[in-house]
């Protein structure tokens, strides 16, 4: 069985490759049951989560096991640990074991960039990253595959972490700086990308303007929020999959309050992959809400194995 490390995936899954080839694979009909989500209680720290994400299509299948442990932030450890098993859906043969953390980070960032390629202005140059963790550290590289990113601001609840990520981005050719004022940075940005585990809205609808694109990437549970009700009700909202509407607080909370209705959701990532760009994107705030989908993992893993 092939064993692909994080280094192997970095070499095999560049963002140029992912943003160019994933859209075709994400249009393939895939069976992806809603993921299993289990809460793990850890005394003295936030609850951890165990996720099991299976999918299969055209003779290939896979399953990802993910542990999300917010308490690891205080330990100086990654909040997400994962492994991915790729198998032959006809014979059941196990074909490859992939580093699930790297696979998740790269496909998550690539999916955000693919959505932005359809939803953000063609002249989008200024990026605001909200968050400084594993996923946030990938986003500028992914967006650079689809837009001419000229400046990056990084905002984090921990200023030292924002400074650290900005320094890393500067070392990799970006004009990057830490943000001290989230509202002011949001007003300037063409693309706002949130990758946090926040339980309270971070981006307010009153801060943004037509022509901006907002990606809400981090929140995946009903008590997590990155955008407020005004953003979700006034923006043109797209989701990576309709499962987001029953899983993510950015959607479930305004839906439960009667502020947002299912028919207001414009479509899914698969719909976006079928077009080059969305009409009227310069006349609205476009919002992409993702929670992660097993079909994305399967597509990326299949690309990595070749």
N, C-alpha and C positions, 0 to 999 in steps of 0.2 A: 504494500500500500504506500502510495506517495505521501510524504510528509512535507508540507510547505510551511516554512517559518515566516515570521513577520518580514524578515529581510527578503525572502523569496517573493512575497506578495508585493512589496514595494517595487521590486524589479519588474514583475509581470503585470502589475495593475497600475500603470501610470495614469494620471488624470486625463491626459490626452486620449489614451486608449479607452478608459472608462466612459468619458463623456461622449465619445464617438460611437462606441459599440453597444453600450448598455441600452440605449433607447430601442434598438431593434429587438434585443432579447426581452425587454420588459413588455413588449407587445404580444409575446407568445402566451397562449393560454396556459395558465399554471394553477394547479391545485395547491392552495395554501390555507389550510384550516386556521382559524383564529388561534393565535398563540396561547399557550398555557402560561398563566401568570400566577405565581405563588409568593406569598409574603413570608419572609423569614424574620422572626423577631430576635433582635439582638439587644440585650439589656444595656441601658445607658447610652444608646446611640440610635440614630434613625433606623427604621426598618429596612432590611435588605430585600431584594426581589430576585426570584429565580424565574427565568423565561425559557420556554422550550418552543422552538420555531421550526416546524417541518414544512417542506414544499416538494412537489415533484412535477415534472413536465417532460414530454418527449423522451421517455426512457431514462431520464436522469433525475435524481432526487437528492435531498440533503436535509440535515437537521442541525440547528444551532442550539447550543446550551450556553446560556448567559447568566452570570451572577452580577447584579448591580448592587454595590455596597457603598452608600453615601458616607458611612463612617470611615472608609478608607482615606478620605481626604485629610483627616486629622493624623492618620498614620503615615502620610506621605506615599500612599500606594494608589494605583489606578482604581477608579470607582467601578470600572467595568472589566470583567474577566470573561473570556469566551473561547469556545472551540467549535469548529464546524466539521461535520462529517459528510462527505459527498459519496453517494452510492449509485450503483446501477439499478434503476427502478424495475428492470425486467428480471435480472438474475439475483438482485439483492447483494451483489458483491460490493464490498467497501473499497472505494477507489482512492480516496485521499482524505487526509486529516489536515485541516488548515488552521492557522492561528486565527481564532475567531475575533480577537480584539482588533487586529489589523484589518481583517476583512470587513468588520462592522464599521470601523472608522472611515475606511476608504470608500466603501459603497454609500455610507451615509452622506459624506461630503460630496461625492460624485452626484448622487441623486439631487441634493440641494442645488448643485451647479447646473444640472440638466434642467431642473425647473426654472432656475433663474435665466437660463438661455432663452426660454420661451416667454417668461413673464417680466423680466427686467428690461429697462431701456437698453438699446444697442449702444448708447453712449454712457452706460454706467461705468464710472471709474473709481468712485469713492466707496469703500467698504467699512462698515462698522461691525466688529465682532463683539457680541455680548456673551461673556464666558471666556475661560482661559484653560479649560481642560483638554482632554484627548481629542474630542471631536472639533472643538474650536481651533485647535492647533493645525488642523488639516484644511480648514475651510478656505483660507486665502489661496492656497495652492490649487484647490479645486476650482474656485471662481476664476482664477487666472487662466484656466484652460478654455474658458468661454467668453471672458471679458478682459479688456485692457485695464487691469486694476492698477491705479497709480498711487493711491494712498490707502492705508489701513489704520483705523483706530481700534484699540482694544479696551473694553470696559469689563471690569471684574469687581465683585464684592471685596476681594482681597487685592489691594493696589499692587502689592509686590508681585502677584501672579500676572497681572496685566502688564507690568513692566517686563517681566521675564519673557512672556510670549511676544511682546513687541520687539524685544531684543533678538529673539530667535528669528522673527520674520525679517528684521533688518539684515541679519546674517545671511538670509536667503534672498536678498535682492529687493525686498519691499521697502517702501517709504512708510514705516510703521511707528506709531507712538501710542502710549497709554492714554486713555480718556479719563478725565477727572469729572466730566459733566455729561451724564448720559443723555439728557434732553438736548443739549446743544449738539452733541455728536450725532444724535439721531436726526436732527433737523438738517444736517449737512450731507448725510450719507445718501448714496444712490441705492445701495443694498445694505439692509440691516439683517444680520444673521445671529440668532440667539441659540446657544447650545449650553443650556444650564439645567439644573434640577430644581429650579425655583418653584415655590408654592404660591408666590404672589406675582401678579402681572408686572413686567418690567418695561415693556414698550406700550405707550399710551396712544390711542388713536388721535388725540388732539395734537400730538407732536409731529405727525407725518403728513405728507402732501401727495397730491397726484403725481404719478410717475415714479414713485419710490416702490421698491420691492422689499418685503419683509419675509424672512424665513424663520419659522418657529420649529426648531429641530430637537430641543432637549426634552421637553415635557412629554411623558408617555403614560402617566397615570391620571386618574380623575381629579386628584387634588393638586396637580401641577399646573402652573400658569406662566406663560411668558408674554402674552399679549392681553390687553384689557378688553372689556366688552365692546367698547366703541371701535377698536381696531377690527374686531372680528365681525361686527355687524355692518360697518361702513366699507370695509375693504372687500375686494373680490377674492374669495377664499377658494383655494385648491388644496386637495389632500393627496398624500401618497397612496392611500387606500381608504375605502369607506370605513374600515375598522377604526380609523382615527375618531370617527364621530361617536363611538361608544367607549373609547378608551382614554382620550386625552382631555384634560380639564379645559384647555383652550376652546374646545368645542362643546364638551358635555355640560359645562357650567352655564354658558349662555343659552344653550338649547333647553336645559332644564328650567331656566328662568323665563322662557318664552320669548327671548330676544333674538334668537337665531333659529331658522327653520331649515330642515334638511334640503329643501329645494333651492336654498340660497347657495349651496356648495356648487361651484362651477364645474367640477370634474376631478379626475384623478391623475396621477402621474402617467398612467398608461395613455390617457387621453392627450396629455401634453406631449408625450413622445411621438404622437402621430402628426404633429404639426411643427412648423419651423418657429412660429411666434403666434402670440395671441393678439387678436385685433383690439385696438383701443387701450393697450397697456400704458400708454403715456398719459391717459386721461383718468386713471384710477390708481389707488394703492392696491397692489397685488400682494396677496398673502399666500404662502405655501406652508401648510402644516403637515409635518411628517412624524410618524411614530415608529417607522421601521416596518418592513414587511419581508416575510420569508422568501417571496419571489425575488426580491432584490439580492438577498444573500445567494440564492441559487444561481442567478444570472452571473453575479460577480465571481463566484467560485468556479463556475463552468468556464468563464474566460480565463481564470488563473491556471486551470488544469489544461486548457487548450483542447 
